[in-house]
Amino acid sequence: MSEFDRIAAAHPPFPTRAELDQRIAQRAAPAAELNLTPDGAETPNVNSQAALSNERHIARLERRLAHEQRKIEAHHGLARMRGVARVDFGRGD
């Protein structure tokens, strides 16, 4: 098979919807960049706002975790006392 025959077999003499769909499917998809950092005079302002927001979120998480830790410790101590009360209730004299 000659080079001309191979090319002619690969591409029909008239355009078809199947060829169009195939070529669209073979297109290289544009790669999205994950770099959304602005350049110029706004960069320090954006960076400081992002850092401040992150620090606030960290502080909020630390407060919530500390609160939950205190609740767990309090409930753990009370759980022992509830167990003692149940045992003592059945021993009524």
Order of alpha helices (4+ residues) and beta strands (2+ residues): alpha-alpha-alpha
